[in-house]
């Protein structure tokens, strides 16, 4: 796709990357302060219910980084993006919507992972008692809202 990105797209691209970097930074900055066992799983209510060695804190930002890279590659190759209906992926309009959708999803994914990482770190350091009751419902909304909005946009482009 040769269409230049908008300022908003560049902003959200940068934000998503900064959030991934922020997750690694949180672990690095607090590594020596972490106890041997840190929260690694939370109940629906946001309370920790699983504890493991602090090395597992590296998994979340690593997974976020891999997802970020995969979604960035998918923006360049729209055929990699799975959508549940047939559409002309060679259409410039469709490619533009798919790019915007991937940027939005990449940003919401990074937000959700950073929120979870921040909750894990704060809980491990004794500054919080979990990730909060709103984590699961809000994460579901911020992930599915762009999918729904962009799916509707794509359906309107079908011929």
C-alpha positions as CSV (number, residue, x, y, z in Angstrom):
1,X,0.0,0.0,0.0
2,X,1.5,3.3,-1.1
3,X,-0.9,5.7,0.5
4,X,0.8,7.9,3.1
5,X,-0.3,7.6,6.7
6,X,-2.3,10.3,8.3
7,X,-1.0,12.1,11.4
8,X,-3.5,10.2,13.5
9,X,-2.2,6.9,12.1
10,X,1.4,7.9,12.9
11,X,0.3,9.0,16.4
12,X,-1.3,5.6,17.2
13,X,1.6,3.7,15.6
14,X,4.0,5.6,17.9
15,X,1.7,5.2,20.9
16,X,1.5,1.4,20.4
17,X,5.3,1.1,20.1
18,X,5.9,3.3,23.1
19,X,3.5,1.2,25.2
20,X,5.4,-2.0,24.3
21,X,8.7,-0.3,25.2
22,X,7.1,0.9,28.4
23,X,6.3,-2.6,29.4
24,X,9.9,-3.7,29.1
25,X,11.0,-0.5,30.9
26,X,8.6,-1.2,33.8
27,X,10.2,-4.7,34.3
28,X,13.7,-3.4,33.9
29,X,13.3,-0.4,36.3
30,X,11.7,-2.5,39.1
31,X,13.5,-5.9,38.6
32,X,15.6,-5.7,41.7
33,X,12.6,-4.7,43.8
34,X,10.4,-7.6,42.8
35,X,9.9,-10.4,45.2
36,X,10.8,-13.9,44.1
37,X,7.1,-14.7,43.4
38,X,4.9,-12.2,41.5
39,X,1.3,-12.3,40.4
40,X,0.9,-13.9,37.0
41,X,-2.8,-14.6,36.9
42,X,-5.9,-12.6,38.0
43,X,-9.5,-13.6,38.7
44,X,-12.4,-12.0,36.8
45,X,-12.6,-9.5,39.7
46,X,-9.0,-8.5,39.2
47,X,-7.5,-10.1,42.3
48,X,-4.3,-12.1,41.9
49,X,-4.9,-15.9,42.0
50,X,-1.7,-17.2,40.5
51,X,1.9,-16.5,41.6
52,X,5.1,-17.5,39.9
53,X,8.8,-16.6,39.6
54,X,9.5,-13.0,38.6
55,X,11.1,-14.2,35.3
56,X,7.6,-14.7,34.0
57,X,7.2,-10.9,34.0
58,X,9.3,-10.9,30.8
59,X,6.7,-13.0,29.0
60,X,4.0,-10.4,28.8
61,X,6.0,-7.6,27.1
62,X,7.7,-10.2,24.9
63,X,4.3,-11.5,23.7
64,X,3.2,-7.9,23.2
65,X,6.3,-7.2,21.1
66,X,5.7,-10.3,18.9
67,X,2.1,-9.3,18.4
68,X,3.1,-5.8,17.5
69,X,5.5,-7.0,14.9
70,X,3.0,-9.5,13.4
71,X,0.3,-6.8,13.2
72,X,2.8,-4.4,11.6
73,X,3.7,-7.0,8.9
74,X,0.0,-7.7,8.4
75,X,-0.6,-4.0,7.6
76,X,1.9,-4.3,4.7
77,X,0.3,-7.6,3.5
78,X,-3.5,-7.3,3.8
79,X,-4.0,-10.9,2.7
80,X,-2.6,-11.9,6.1
81,X,-5.6,-10.2,7.9
82,X,-8.4,-12.6,8.6
83,X,-11.8,-11.2,8.0
84,X,-15.0,-13.4,8.0
85,X,-16.3,-12.4,4.6
86,X,-15.0,-12.0,1.0
87,X,-13.8,-8.6,-0.1
88,X,-11.5,-7.3,-2.8
89,X,-8.3,-6.9,-0.8
90,X,-6.7,-5.2,-3.9
91,X,-9.0,-2.2,-3.6
92,X,-7.2,0.9,-2.3
93,X,-10.2,1.7,-0.2
94,X,-10.2,-1.7,1.4
95,X,-6.5,-1.6,2.0
96,X,-6.9,1.8,3.7
97,X,-9.6,0.5,6.0
98,X,-7.5,-2.7,6.8
99,X,-4.5,-0.6,7.6
100,X,-6.5,1.7,9.9
101,X,-8.1,-1.4,11.5
102,X,-4.7,-3.0,12.2
103,X,-3.3,0.3,13.7
104,X,-6.4,0.6,15.9
105,X,-6.1,-3.0,17.1
106,X,-2.4,-2.8,17.6
107,X,-2.9,0.2,19.8
108,X,-5.7,-1.4,21.8
109,X,-3.7,-4.5,22.2
110,X,-0.8,-2.5,23.5
111,X,-3.0,-0.6,25.9
112,X,-4.5,-3.8,27.3
113,X,-1.1,-5.4,27.8
114,X,0.4,-2.3,29.3
115,X,-2.5,-2.0,31.7
116,X,-2.1,-5.6,32.7
117,X,1.7,-5.2,33.1
118,X,1.2,-2.1,35.2
119,X,-1.2,-4.0,37.4
120,X,1.2,-6.9,37.8
121,X,4.1,-4.7,38.7
122,X,2.1,-2.6,41.2
123,X,0.7,-5.7,42.8
124,X,4.1,-7.4,42.9
125,X,5.5,-4.3,44.6
126,X,2.7,-4.2,47.1
127,X,1.3,-0.9,45.7
128,X,-2.0,-2.5,44.6
129,X,-4.2,-5.5,45.3
130,X,-4.7,-6.5,41.7
131,X,-5.5,-5.1,38.2
132,X,-9.0,-3.8,39.1
133,X,-12.4,-5.1,38.5
134,X,-12.9,-3.1,35.3
135,X,-9.9,-4.8,33.5
136,X,-11.8,-7.6,31.8
137,X,-14.9,-5.7,30.6
138,X,-13.0,-2.6,29.5
139,X,-10.4,-4.7,27.6
140,X,-13.1,-6.6,25.8
141,X,-14.7,-3.2,24.8
142,X,-11.5,-1.6,23.6
143,X,-10.5,-4.7,21.6
144,X,-13.9,-5.5,20.0
145,X,-15.2,-1.9,19.4
146,X,-12.6,-1.2,16.6
147,X,-13.2,-4.7,15.1
148,X,-16.9,-4.0,14.9
149,X,-16.5,-0.4,13.5
150,X,-14.0,-1.5,10.9
151,X,-15.9,-4.6,9.9
152,X,-18.9,-2.4,9.2
153,X,-16.7,-0.1,7.1
154,X,-15.5,-3.1,5.2
155,X,-18.9,-4.5,4.7
156,X,-20.0,-1.2,3.2
157,X,-17.1,-1.5,0.6
158,X,-18.2,-5.0,-0.6
159,X,-19.5,-5.1,-4.1
